[in-house]
C-alpha cells in the first residue's frame, strides 16, 4: 500500500466522483493508497477540513498556516498546540518560507515560521516544512529555533542536494511530489537518487502539481502511484520496495497514526 504524505482533501474537485467524498476515498483505496495526511493551510478553513475527514481512519491531519497565506489569521503557538492535541493530528504545518510566490518585506513570513517551530517543540510533534527559493533562510531558522528537536519533513522538495543534506542532518525526511515526473526535473531526480531510502516520503500535494501523465489537470491522492513509479525507476528498485519503504517511513515519522 501507498501513503500520500501530503494532500489537501478539503480542496479537491469532487465532480468526477459525483460530489461524493466517500466515493473518492473508495477509488483511492482501490488504487492502492492506504493512508493520507490532509495538511492544513489556514485557520479559517480548519474546522471544515476537520469535519470532512474526522470519521475516516485512513486520514490524519496537521495544523498550520501556509507561508503564502499572508492575510490569514495568525495563530499563536498555544492555539496550534491545542489543535495538535486532537487524536487525528500528527504534525504542525504546513509552515516555512516561500520567496518565489511572495514578494516585498517578508519578515512576517519568517516570524510565522518561528511560531510554528515553537508550537511543534511545545507539543513534540514533527513539522511539515514548505521551502521554495528560500534555502538559506529556511535552514538558518530551523537551526536557530532547534527544529531538529522534533524533526519532520521537507515537503514537495524542489531545492538542491546541499539543502537536502542539511535537512537530513537535522533529522528531517525528504518528500517528493509529482514534480519529479516532469521532463525538466533532472536535477531533482539526481537529488532523489542520493537521499537514503529510509528518509524518503512521497506525496501528491493534491489538488496541485499533478504528475505526468495528468500534468496540468486537477491532482488527486490516487495519483501518488505515478510518483512512486518514477521514484522507483530513478533509484533502480521495484515499486513494491519503494512503497514498503515509504509506508514504513511515514509511520516512523508520524507514529500517532500507526
JOSUL-V918535 format. One record per pair of residues at least 24 apart in sequence whose ideal C-beta (glycine too) atoms are under 6 Angstrom apart, sorted by the first residue. I is the first residue (numbers start at 1). J is the second residue. Records with the same first field share a line. If there is no record, write none. Layout:
BEGIN
I = J / J
END
This chain:
BEGIN
1 = 32 / 34
2 = 32 / 33 / 224 / 228 / 243
3 = 35 / 247 / 250
4 = 33 / 36 / 203 / 204 / 221 / 224
5 = 37 / 175 / 201 / 203 / 250
6 = 37 / 39 / 155 / 203 / 205
7 = 36 / 204 / 206 / 221
9 = 38
10 = 49 / 52
11 = 207
12 = 207
13 = 218
28 = 221 / 222
31 = 222
33 = 221 / 222 / 224
36 = 221
39 = 94 / 128
40 = 64
41 = 66
42 = 69 / 72
43 = 73 / 75
60 = 88 / 90 / 257
61 = 88 / 89
62 = 91 / 93 / 128
63 = 89
64 = 92 / 93 / 94 / 95 / 116
66 = 94
67 = 96 / 97 / 98 / 109 / 130
68 = 98 / 101 / 102
77 = 115 / 118 / 119
80 = 119
81 = 119 / 122 / 123
84 = 123 / 125
90 = 254 / 256 / 257
91 = 125 / 126 / 128
92 = 116 / 119 / 120 / 125 / 127
93 = 127 / 128
94 = 128 / 130
96 = 129 / 130 / 131
97 = 131 / 134 / 137 / 138
98 = 132
99 = 133 / 134
100 = 132 / 133
113 = 141
114 = 145
117 = 145 / 147
120 = 150
121 = 149 / 150
126 = 150 / 151 / 152 / 253
127 = 152
128 = 153 / 155
129 = 154
130 = 155
135 = 159 / 163
139 = 166
153 = 201
156 = 205
161 = 191 / 194
164 = 191
168 = 199
173 = 199 / 201 / 253
175 = 201 / 203
176 = 202 / 231
177 = 203 / 205 / 209
178 = 209 / 210 / 211 / 227
179 = 209
180 = 230
181 = 211 / 212 / 226 / 230
189 = 234
192 = 231 / 234
193 = 234
197 = 245
200 = 246
201 = 246 / 249 / 250
202 = 227 / 228 / 246
END
